[in-house]
Amino acid sequence: MAAHLELQGHTVNDKRARRLMRLMGIEAIYQKPRTSIPNKEHSIYSYLLRNVRIERVHQVWSTDITYVPMERGFLYLVAVMDWYSRYVLSWRLSNTMDVSFCLEALNEA
């Protein structure tokens, strides 16, 4: 919005444009990432590695999903990592939050 206003001949910085938009109830129309919506059917487990000593490769793996902002939208990135060596075993990019690209990364690892 600040860039658009500047093209119109008005000098407004980003923070002021954001604050005014928030006060007026205006929000940008674009698809936002959906990374923190839990499935009600899934169980929540306590931290299982609390007293475990990680002493060798392939003893503990972890995975995480994040999103990478792009000029027009974003991509989802999943990575599988070994905790001992801190080596990224596999990773995948996807433009949808679909389970298939996560399973591909896990199977490759």
PyMOL commands that set and color helices and strands:
alter all, ss='L'
color gray80, all
select helices_A, chain A and resi 2-7+14-24+99-108
alter helices_A, ss='H'
color red, helices_A
select strands_A, chain A and resi 61-70+73-82+88-94
alter strands_A, ss='S'
color yellow, strands_A
deselect
rebuild
show_as cartoon
